[in-house]
Amino acid sequence: MKAEEKRELILNGNLYKVITVLAIPIMINNFIQTLYNLADAFYVGQLGYVEFAATSFVWPVNFLFISLGIGISIAGTSILSQLIGASQYEEANKYSSQLIAISLIASIAFAIIGFAITPLIVRLMGATGDLAMYGSIYLKITFLDTPFMFLYFNFNSIMNSQGNTIMPTILSAISALLNVILDPIFIFSLNMGVAGAAWATLISKVVLAIVGVIILAKYSTFIKPQFRGFRFDKDIIKKLIRVGLPSSIGQSGSALGFMVLNGFIVSYGTATMAAFGMVNRIISLIQQPAMGFGAALTAIVGQNLGNDQLNRAKEAFKKSILLSLYFSIIGCILLFWKDNEIVNLFIKTKGDKEVIIQGVTYLRYISISMPLMGIFSIFQGVFQGSGHTKYSMAMEIGRLWIVRLPMILLFKYLTDIGSTGIWFSMSFSNLIVCIFGYMIYRRGNWENRIIR
């Protein structure tokens, strides 16, 4: 489907078809991105559960640094989709160029800083012994892929704003396949262990970014970034920051929350940390349909608000909720039905019985809230597509800092139920944040356009 036809579909076509056409490639894309983590999890899990726990333990640190890139990318999708909806293509070109430039500068700075302070961060998080050693090795290398991740975020943002969700999917498939091939070679054949997993992912992301830039220059329809005679535009940067900063704060606040959360979890033992990381990878896979609907909603809401079609944006929200619930409930049933088999797939080494027991327990608790996690993704899509990212920020931060972490503290120091308190808090926080999101949606402030 050509870009012009995709725009017409988004603005006037059957909404179930619109959501499906945009969401399916995003689901596949998200699924492929999850393969990065699952491939690492599968192969690193063969080394031992300490190595496995280390990769999960340091993940929020890296995510903290790339949160700015994600925030700017969200701002780009929101602003660019509204400009496309309003047929302001020259303005969209200007915004895309500024978006790429500031992302690249920030990412290089973050890669240097992150690499330098990795050992300090790991120690401050409470890791010791082998957990600290493996965590530092893995985190240092993953920081090196930050500029390439930011470039891919930009590519994804520009393509998604045009409704082109297929090209990022094809590109991700190539990168993920490369990662799956390289993982066993680097980890086992070259005897690099945890470092091998990180290097395999880095090389895959370099390929992802380079090919993405080439595609953007040759095949983007409505938006073509221009850098000849480039100068920074203060007004555009201010707009990108105003829309992107709340998302960045929300993402970084979430990452910080998970760093604190990991500190609590590791205090229960490495087995608990391994179970937490393993189940989160499984859940991230099952969540892909709901996350795809939420991401598709960003472009749908953005373009329709840009074209002054508020009622259509609202209708897209309602239909996305129904689709999300349908697939989330199916995922919930599947996880309950095959919980032991799913957990055992990722833990194969001897002496990991406790990891399996805790993993099954966590999987059952978090499965109950899967429909709520889907609804959360839909609310995020609406608020980010409209450009009112302060609401998505409030949901991100509130879920962790106001609900989840205080509950975990209460369970830890006022009860003797052990790690079960963590698993219950993870599920219950999803209920509270969805109630909060619905209240914000009903107020209607998100309905106002950010681009005129």
N, C-alpha and C positions, 0 to 999 in steps of 0.2 A: 504494500500500500504506500503510495507516494505521500510526501509530507503535506501537500495541500489537501489531499483526501483525508489524511489523519486529523488535520485541523478541523475540517468540515464535520467529521465524525464526532470529535470531542464537543463541538459547539452545537450540533443539531441531531446527531444520530441517537439510536436506541441506547439508553444508558447502560443496560446490562451488557450489551455488546461492547460499548466504549470501555467499561471497567475491565471486562475480560480481555479485550484486545491489548490494552495497555498493561494489565496486571500479569498475564501469563509469562511474557518475556522477563518481567521483573522478578517473578517467582523463580523462574529458571536461573536468572542471574544471581539472586540471593542464594539459591540452592548451590550454585557453582561456587560462590564466595564461601559458603559454609564448608565446602569440600576442602578449602585451604586448612581450616581448623580441624576438620574430621580426619584428613589425611595425616596431619601432624599428630593428632590424638591417637590414631590407630598405630602408627609406627613408633611414636615415642612411648606409647603404652607397653610396647614390647621390651623396652629398655628397663622399665621398672616404674612403680607407682610414685616414687620420689621425683623422678624426671618428669613424669606426667603432671604431678602436682605443681612443679616449678613453672611449667609453661602457663598453667592457669593462674598461678599466683601473681605473675608479673604482667598479665594481660591488661589490667586496668591502668597501669602506668603508661604504657604505650598509647592506649586509647585516650588518656588525658591529654597527651601532646597533639594527637591528630584531631581532637575535638574542634579546634579552631577551623581546620580544613573542612570538617563536616558542616559546621555552622555556616561558613561562607558558601559552601555548595548548596545548602538548603536555601539560603538567601538568593543564590543565583537561579535555582529552579523556580522559586516563587516569583521573583521580579521578571525573569525572562519569559515565563509562561503568560504572565499578565500582559507584557508588551506584545507578545505574539497574538494573544487574543484581541488586542487593540490594533493589530496590524502596524505596529511601530517597529519595523525591522532594523532600520538604521540605528535607532537607540539601543536595540538589543545587541547589535554588534559592538557598540561602545562598552556596554556593561560587561559583555563576555571577555573582552580584552583586559579590562581592569581586573576582573575576577581572577583570571589566570595569573596576571602579574603579581598581585598581592599574595596569592596562594603560594606561588613559587618562592618568593622571598621569605615568607613565614616558615615554610616547610624546611628550608635549608637551615635556618636558625634553630629550629626545634630539633633537627637531627643532630646537630653539633652539640647542643646543650644536653640533650637526652643521653647521648653516648658518653659524655664526660661525667655525668652525675649518677649513672646507673648503680654502681656499687653502694653509694651513699643511700639512695632511695630504697634499695632492697634491704639494707640494714635497718633503716628507719621503720620499715613495714613489719619488722620483727622476725625476719627469716634468719636462720642460722644453719651452720653445717652444710650438708649437701644441697638442701633446699635453696640456700643463699647462693651457693656456687653455681648450680645449674640455672637458677633464675637470672643471675647476672650475665652469664654467657648468652642465654637466649635473648634477653632484653637488649643487650648492646647491639647485636646484629639486626634485630627488628627495627631499631631506631634508624638504621641506614636506609630503610625503604620509605621513610616519611615523604621525601620530595616526590617520589613516584606515585605514592598513594594519593597525594594532593592533586597531582596532575590527572589521575584517573577520576577523582571526585569531580574535577572541573568538566572533564569529558562527559561523565555520566549526567551531571547537572544540565549541561547544554543540550545533550541529546534528549533527555527526559522532558525538558521544558517544551520541546517540539513534538512530543508524543512518540519519538523514535526510541522505543524501549528494546528493539530487536538487536541493533548494532552493539550496544554494551553487553548484551547477553552472549553474542557470538565471540566477542573479544574475551570475555571472562572465561568462556569454555576453553579457549585455546590456552589461556594462562593457567587455569586450574589443571588441565591435562598435563601441562608441563610440570607443574608442581608435584602432581601425583607420581610422575615418572622420576623426577629428581629426588624425592624424599628417600626412598630406599637406597638409592645410589649413594647419596651424601651421608645418610645416617649409618648404614651398615657396610656397604661395599668400601667406602672410603674411611669407615670407622670414626666418623666425626660426632656421633651421638646427638645430643640435643642441639649442638651448634649446626649440625648438618640439616636439621629441620628448618632452622632459621635461614640458612643460606639458600636452601631450595626455594623457600617462599620469597626471599629477596629477589632472586633471579627471575622468578615468575612475574613479580610485580614490575620489574624493570621492563620486561617485554610488554606487559599490559599497558604501561604508560606510553612507551615509544609508539606502539601501533595505534593507540588511541589518538595521539597528536596527529599522526599521519591521516587517519580517518577524518578527524575534525577539519583538517585543512582541505580535504578533497571532496568529502561526501555530505557535509552538513548543509541543509537546504536553506532554512530561514536565517540562520545565524552563522556568520563567518568572522571569527576574531581577526582583527587587523593590527599588526605591530609595526608597520612602516611609519616612521615619524611618531612613534608612540610617546605619549606623555601621560603622567598620572593626572586624573581628573578628580579634584577634591570633592565635588558634589556627588559624583557617582560612588566614590569610596565611602563617603559618609552614609549614603543610602544602603550600600552593601553591609557596612558595619552595623547600621541601625537595625537592619532586618536580621543579619547574621549573628550579631553578638549575643542576643538572648539564646539562640540555638547553641552557640558555642558554650555559653555559661551552663545551659542545661546539660549538654553532653559532658562537659568537664566536671560539673557538679556530680553527675552520675558516675563518672570515672573515679572521682575522689571518694564517693560513697562506697564504690566497690572495693577501693583500696582499703578503706576502714573496715568494710565488711570482711574482706579477706583476712585482715588482722584478727578479727574475732573468730573466724572459721579455723584458721591455722592454730589458734589456741586450744582447740579441741583435738588437734592431732593432724598429721599429714594425711591419714586415711580419709578424714572428713573433707579436707581440702581437695583431695583427688576425686572424691564422690561428687562434690559440688561442681568442679570443672567438667567432669564427664557428663553429668546430667544436663548442664547448661548447653553443652554442644549438641546433645540429642534434642533438647527443646528448641534450640535455634533452627534445627532442621525442620521440625514439625510445624513451626510457626511461619514458615515461608509463605503459605497462601495468604494469611492475614496481613503479613508485612507487605506482600505484593499489592494487595488491595489498598492499603494505606498509602504506599508510595505512588500508585497510579492516581489516587485521589488528589495528590498534590498538584499534578499538571491539570487535571480536570477542573478542580476548583479554581486554580490560577487563571486558566484561559477563559473560563466562563465568567468569573468576576471581571476580568479585563474587558469582556464583551458585554458587560452589564446584564448578565443572566443569573441573578442571585438564586431564583427559585430552582433553576436547573442544578446549581451547585448543591443546594440543600437536598434535592432529590437524589443526587449522586451519593451523598453522605448516607442517606437511609438505605439505599440499595447495597452500598458497600458493607454496612453493618450486617445486613442479612446474609450476604455471601461469607463474610468473616465468621459469623456464628456457625454457619453450616459446616465449614471446613474445620474449625477449631473443635467442635464437638466430635467430629470423626477422629481427629487426632487424639483427643482425650480418651476415647474408647480404645483406640489402638494401643496407647501407652499402658493403660490398665490391663489390657488383655495379654500383652507380651512383655511385661515389665522385666522379668528376670532374664529372658532371652536377649532383650535389647541391651541391658547393662553388661551382661557377660560378653557381649560382642567386643567391648572395648577394654576389658581387663582380662589379661591372659596369664600374667606371671604368678608365681607361687607366693603364698602368704598374703594374698589380697582379699581374703574372705570378708574382712571388716569393711573394705571399700565397697564390695558388692552389696553387703547388707545395708549400708548407709545410702548407697546410690539408689537402691530400690525404694527405700523409704522416702527419699527426697523426690524421686520421680513420681510417686503416687501423690504426694502433697501438691507438687507444682502442676500436675496434670489437671487437677480440679479447677485451677484458675486459668487454664488455657483459653477458654472463651473470653475471659476478661482481658487477657493479654492481647487478643485479637482486636477487641473494642478499643483498647488503648492505642493500637497502631492506627486505627481509623481516625480517632480524635487528633492524633499527631498529624495525619495527612491533611485534615481540614485546616488546622491552625497554621501549618507550615505553607500550604498552598495559598492561603489568604494573605500570607506575609505577616500575620500577627503571631510571631514566634515566641513572644513573651509568655503566651499561654502554654505552648508546648514545653517551654523552659520550666514553668511552674509545675507541670505534671511530672517532668523528669526528676527535678530536684525534690519535690514533695514526696514522691513515692519512696525515695531512699531515705532522705534526711529527716522527714517529719513523721513518717509511719514506720518504715522497715527497720532502720537502725535503732530507734528508741525501743521498739518491741523486742528486738534481739537482746538489747541490754537488760531489759526487765526479765526476760526468760533466763538469761545467763546468771544473774545475780540474785533473783528472787525465787527461782524454782530449781528443781533438780532433774529436769527432763532432758538435759544434754542438748545434742545437736538438733533434736526434734523442734526446739524453739526456733531455730533458724529456718527450718523448712516451713513451719506454720507461718512465720512472719513474711516470708517471701510470697506466699499465696495470698494472705490477707491484705497485704499492701496493694495488690492489684485490684481488689474490690474497692478499696477506699479511693484510689486515684481515678477509677472509672466514674465513680459518683461525682467526684470533683470536676472531671472533664465534662460531664453532662451538664452540670450547673453553669460552667463557662459557656458552653455551646448555647444554652437556652437564653443567656443574657444578650447574645447577638452582636457583641462588639466586633467579632471576627468578620462580619459581613462588609465592613468598610474597606474599599480598595486602597492599596498603598501607592499605586501608580496612576497618575491622571494625564 
